[in-house]
C-alpha cells in the first residue's frame, strides 16, 4: 500500500500513469513522490537531467506532481537530490511551507549524508531518508542508520538487490540497454563486473544453506 514515484521518472510520465491507476484507491495507499531532480528541456530541444533545489523550483515540481497524480496532497515528498548550490535548509524550508499549505503531509530526503539529514531535520522533521543499501552498498551503516534511529526518521532502502547483481540474472553487462544507468557505474564496468561475479557463488552458497533463493537471502 506504499507507492513511490518521482518528477524524474519518465520526465513526469510515470506520475501520470501512477495517478490514473491509483486514483480509485487513493484513500487506501501512501503515495510518495520526489522533486528537485528532473528532466528539463534545453534550448536545443533535448532533455537533460538537472538537479535544482531552489525553493521556486521545488514548489513548481510539487504543483506539477499534484496535477499529474490527480491528488490534492502527496503523503511523503522527497527532495530527490541535495542541490549543493542551495542550502538544504532553504530547500526543506520551502517543502515545510508546502506541508503547512496542506499540499504535502511529510518530507523526505534521498541520497544524503547523516550531517545533511541533521541540518534538514533542524528545519522540519524528516520522515524518511531513501538511500541505496544492499549487501554490496553498506555506506548507510557508517552513520546514517544510527542517525535515523536517533531522530526517529524511517530509512527506506533502494536497490536492495544491488541493481540485479544479487539476483544472479545479470551475467553479461554488454546486454544492458544503451541508456541503462548501470553502464556508468564502476561496479558494472566490463573490466570490473567479471571480478564481482566471481564473488557471487559464496553468497549463493549461504542462500542455499539458509534454504532460500539469493533474492530471499538478501532480505534476511
DAZI-V543226 format. One record per residue. N is the residue number from 1. PHI is phi in whole degrees, 0 to 359 (999 if undefined). OMEGA is omega in degrees with one decimal (* if undefined). D_FIRST is the distance of its C-alpha to the first C-alpha in Angstrom with 1 decimal. Layout:
n->N phi->PHI omega->OMEGA d_first->D_FIRST
n->N phi->PHI omega->OMEGA d_first->D_FIRST
This chain:
n->1 phi->999 omega->174.7 d_first->0.0
n->2 phi->241 omega->-178.3 d_first->3.8
n->3 phi->237 omega->-172.0 d_first->6.5
n->4 phi->238 omega->176.6 d_first->10.1
n->5 phi->222 omega->-178.0 d_first->13.3
n->6 phi->193 omega->173.3 d_first->16.8
n->7 phi->303 omega->-175.5 d_first->20.1
n->8 phi->292 omega->-171.0 d_first->21.7
n->9 phi->292 omega->-179.7 d_first->19.7
n->10 phi->65 omega->-178.5 d_first->22.0
n->11 phi->53 omega->178.3 d_first->23.9
n->12 phi->98 omega->-176.7 d_first->21.3
n->13 phi->296 omega->-178.9 d_first->20.9
n->14 phi->296 omega->178.3 d_first->17.4
n->15 phi->298 omega->178.9 d_first->16.2
n->16 phi->298 omega->179.4 d_first->18.1
n->17 phi->295 omega->-179.6 d_first->16.5
n->18 phi->299 omega->-179.3 d_first->12.9
n->19 phi->298 omega->-178.8 d_first->13.9
n->20 phi->294 omega->-177.1 d_first->15.7
n->21 phi->289 omega->-172.7 d_first->13.1
n->22 phi->269 omega->-175.1 d_first->10.3
n->23 phi->306 omega->179.7 d_first->12.9
n->24 phi->294 omega->-176.1 d_first->13.1
n->25 phi->246 omega->-169.9 d_first->9.5
n->26 phi->305 omega->-175.7 d_first->9.8
n->27 phi->283 omega->-177.7 d_first->10.2
n->28 phi->248 omega->-176.1 d_first->6.9
n->29 phi->233 omega->169.2 d_first->4.7
n->30 phi->258 omega->-174.3 d_first->6.1
n->31 phi->256 omega->-178.7 d_first->8.4
n->32 phi->241 omega->171.4 d_first->10.8
n->33 phi->215 omega->-174.3 d_first->14.2
n->34 phi->216 omega->176.5 d_first->17.6
n->35 phi->213 omega->-176.3 d_first->21.2
n->36 phi->92 omega->174.8 d_first->24.7
n->37 phi->218 omega->-174.3 d_first->24.8
n->38 phi->207 omega->171.4 d_first->25.4
n->39 phi->270 omega->-177.0 d_first->27.5
n->40 phi->256 omega->-179.9 d_first->30.5
n->41 phi->283 omega->-178.5 d_first->33.2
n->42 phi->269 omega->-177.8 d_first->36.6
n->43 phi->300 omega->-179.1 d_first->40.0
n->44 phi->273 omega->176.7 d_first->40.7
n->45 phi->92 omega->-179.9 d_first->37.6
n->46 phi->277 omega->177.2 d_first->35.7
n->47 phi->263 omega->-179.5 d_first->32.2
n->48 phi->229 omega->177.7 d_first->32.1
n->49 phi->288 omega->-174.2 d_first->29.4
n->50 phi->232 omega->173.0 d_first->30.0
n->51 phi->265 omega->-176.8 d_first->28.9
n->52 phi->211 omega->-178.5 d_first->29.6
n->53 phi->259 omega->178.7 d_first->28.6
n->54 phi->294 omega->-178.0 d_first->31.0
n->55 phi->309 omega->-178.0 d_first->29.9
n->56 phi->297 omega->179.0 d_first->30.8
n->57 phi->293 omega->179.7 d_first->28.9
n->58 phi->297 omega->177.4 d_first->25.7
n->59 phi->298 omega->178.3 d_first->26.1
n->60 phi->296 omega->179.1 d_first->26.7
n->61 phi->297 omega->-179.8 d_first->23.7
n->62 phi->296 omega->-179.4 d_first->21.4
n->63 phi->300 omega->179.8 d_first->23.2
n->64 phi->292 omega->179.1 d_first->22.9
n->65 phi->295 omega->178.0 d_first->19.2
n->66 phi->302 omega->-179.6 d_first->18.7
n->67 phi->293 omega->-178.8 d_first->21.0
n->68 phi->294 omega->-178.7 d_first->19.4
n->69 phi->282 omega->179.0 d_first->15.8
n->70 phi->65 omega->-178.6 d_first->17.4
n->71 phi->224 omega->179.6 d_first->16.1
n->72 phi->267 omega->-178.6 d_first->18.2
n->73 phi->209 omega->175.5 d_first->16.2
n->74 phi->256 omega->-173.0 d_first->14.0
n->75 phi->294 omega->-179.7 d_first->12.0
n->76 phi->220 omega->-177.8 d_first->13.1
n->77 phi->239 omega->-178.2 d_first->16.0
n->78 phi->265 omega->161.0 d_first->17.7
n->79 phi->284 omega->-168.1 d_first->21.4
n->80 phi->296 omega->175.2 d_first->21.1
n->81 phi->216 omega->176.4 d_first->24.6
n->82 phi->282 omega->177.0 d_first->27.2
n->83 phi->276 omega->-173.7 d_first->30.1
n->84 phi->285 omega->172.9 d_first->33.1
n->85 phi->269 omega->-179.4 d_first->35.4
n->86 phi->233 omega->177.8 d_first->33.5
n->87 phi->301 omega->-178.7 d_first->33.3
n->88 phi->300 omega->177.1 d_first->29.7
n->89 phi->298 omega->179.5 d_first->30.6
n->90 phi->289 omega->179.2 d_first->31.3
n->91 phi->296 omega->-178.8 d_first->28.0
n->92 phi->292 omega->177.7 d_first->25.9
n->93 phi->300 omega->178.4 d_first->28.3
n->94 phi->291 omega->177.3 d_first->27.5
n->95 phi->297 omega->177.3 d_first->23.7
n->96 phi->297 omega->177.0 d_first->24.6
n->97 phi->296 omega->178.4 d_first->26.6
n->98 phi->290 omega->172.7 d_first->23.6
n->99 phi->295 omega->-179.8 d_first->21.7
n->100 phi->299 omega->179.5 d_first->24.8
n->101 phi->277 omega->177.8 d_first->24.8
n->102 phi->84 omega->-179.4 d_first->21.3
n->103 phi->269 omega->175.5 d_first->20.0
n->104 phi->231 omega->176.6 d_first->17.8
n->105 phi->260 omega->-178.0 d_first->16.3
n->106 phi->209 omega->-176.6 d_first->16.5
n->107 phi->244 omega->175.0 d_first->18.3
n->108 phi->231 omega->175.8 d_first->17.8
n->109 phi->232 omega->178.0 d_first->20.3
n->110 phi->229 omega->177.1 d_first->20.4
n->111 phi->57 omega->178.0 d_first->23.3
n->112 phi->233 omega->176.9 d_first->25.4
n->113 phi->266 omega->177.9 d_first->27.8
n->114 phi->298 omega->178.0 d_first->28.0
n->115 phi->300 omega->178.4 d_first->30.8
n->116 phi->293 omega->175.9 d_first->28.9
n->117 phi->302 omega->-179.5 d_first->26.0
n->118 phi->298 omega->179.2 d_first->28.6
n->119 phi->298 omega->-179.6 d_first->30.2
n->120 phi->294 omega->-176.7 d_first->27.1
n->121 phi->295 omega->178.0 d_first->26.0
n->122 phi->291 omega->178.9 d_first->29.5
n->123 phi->271 omega->-178.9 d_first->28.8
n->124 phi->203 omega->178.6 d_first->25.3
n->125 phi->307 omega->178.6 d_first->22.9
n->126 phi->263 omega->-174.1 d_first->20.7
n->127 phi->285 omega->-174.6 d_first->17.2
n->128 phi->206 omega->170.7 d_first->16.4
n->129 phi->238 omega->-179.2 d_first->18.5
n->130 phi->247 omega->178.2 d_first->17.4
n->131 phi->232 omega->176.4 d_first->20.3
n->132 phi->290 omega->-179.4 d_first->21.2
n->133 phi->204 omega->177.5 d_first->21.5
n->134 phi->201 omega->-179.5 d_first->22.6
n->135 phi->294 omega->175.9 d_first->25.7
n->136 phi->245 omega->172.6 d_first->27.8
n->137 phi->228 omega->-170.2 d_first->26.4
n->138 phi->255 omega->-175.9 d_first->27.0
n->139 phi->308 omega->-179.9 d_first->27.9
n->140 phi->303 omega->-178.7 d_first->25.3
n->141 phi->286 omega->-178.6 d_first->27.2
n->142 phi->293 omega->-177.5 d_first->30.3
n->143 phi->209 omega->-171.9 d_first->29.1
n->144 phi->295 omega->-177.3 d_first->25.6
n->145 phi->298 omega->179.2 d_first->23.9
n->146 phi->295 omega->179.7 d_first->26.7
n->147 phi->294 omega->177.3 d_first->26.4
n->148 phi->298 omega->178.0 d_first->22.7
n->149 phi->298 omega->-178.7 d_first->23.5
n->150 phi->296 omega->-174.5 d_first->26.4
n->151 phi->270 omega->-177.0 d_first->24.7
n->152 phi->76 omega->-180.0 d_first->21.5
n->153 phi->263 omega->177.5 d_first->19.4
n->154 phi->286 omega->175.5 d_first->16.4
n->155 phi->262 omega->-179.8 d_first->17.2
n->156 phi->248 omega->-178.2 d_first->14.7
n->157 phi->274 omega->169.0 d_first->16.6
n->158 phi->247 omega->-174.8 d_first->16.8
n->159 phi->54 omega->-179.3 d_first->19.0
n->160 phi->293 omega->177.6 d_first->18.8
n->161 phi->261 omega->176.1 d_first->20.7
n->162 phi->57 omega->176.2 d_first->23.5
n->163 phi->56 omega->176.0 d_first->22.9
n->164 phi->92 omega->-179.4 d_first->23.7
n->165 phi->303 omega->-175.9 d_first->26.7
n->166 phi->286 omega->178.6 d_first->25.4
n->167 phi->276 omega->-177.4 d_first->24.4
n->168 phi->57 omega->177.2 d_first->28.2
n->169 phi->243 omega->-179.9 d_first->27.7
n->170 phi->253 omega->-176.7 d_first->29.2
n->171 phi->251 omega->-176.5 d_first->32.9
n->172 phi->225 omega->-175.7 d_first->34.5
n->173 phi->290 omega->177.6 d_first->33.4
n->174 phi->291 omega->178.9 d_first->35.7
n->175 phi->277 omega->179.4 d_first->33.3
n->176 phi->294 omega->178.4 d_first->30.7
n->177 phi->301 omega->-175.1 d_first->30.6
n->178 phi->304 omega->-177.1 d_first->33.0
n->179 phi->262 omega->178.7 d_first->30.4
n->180 phi->297 omega->-177.4 d_first->28.1
n->181 phi->302 omega->-177.4 d_first->27.6
n->182 phi->295 omega->179.3 d_first->28.5
n->183 phi->297 omega->-179.3 d_first->32.0
n->184 phi->262 omega->-178.2 d_first->32.7
n->185 phi->259 omega->-176.8 d_first->31.6
n->186 phi->306 omega->-178.4 d_first->34.5
n->187 phi->295 omega->-179.6 d_first->32.7
n->188 phi->254 omega->178.8 d_first->32.5
n->189 phi->296 omega->-177.0 d_first->36.0
n->190 phi->305 omega->-178.7 d_first->38.2
n->191 phi->277 omega->-176.5 d_first->40.6
n->192 phi->259 omega->-170.4 d_first->37.9
n->193 phi->301 omega->178.1 d_first->35.3
n->194 phi->302 omega->178.3 d_first->37.8
n->195 phi->290 omega->175.3 d_first->38.4
n->196 phi->292 omega->178.9 d_first->34.7
n->197 phi->300 omega->-179.5 d_first->34.5
n->198 phi->294 omega->179.0 d_first->37.4
n->199 phi->273 omega->-172.1 d_first->35.3
n->200 phi->291 omega->-178.4 d_first->32.7
n->201 phi->304 omega->178.6 d_first->34.7
n->202 phi->295 omega->177.0 d_first->34.9
n->203 phi->293 omega->179.3 d_first->31.1
n->204 phi->296 omega->177.5 d_first->30.9
n->205 phi->296 omega->176.9 d_first->33.5
n->206 phi->296 omega->178.4 d_first->31.4
n->207 phi->297 omega->179.0 d_first->28.5
n->208 phi->298 omega->179.2 d_first->31.0
n->209 phi->298 omega->179.5 d_first->32.4
n->210 phi->277 omega->178.5 d_first->29.1
n->211 phi->73 omega->-179.7 d_first->28.7
n->212 phi->216 omega->178.0 d_first->25.6
n->213 phi->281 omega->175.2 d_first->25.0
n->214 phi->303 omega->179.0 d_first->25.2
n->215 phi->295 omega->178.0 d_first->21.5
n->216 phi->296 omega->-177.7 d_first->20.7
n->217 phi->297 omega->-177.9 d_first->23.4
n->218 phi->293 omega->-178.2 d_first->22.0
n->219 phi->265 omega->-176.6 d_first->19.0
n->220 phi->284 omega->* d_first->21.5
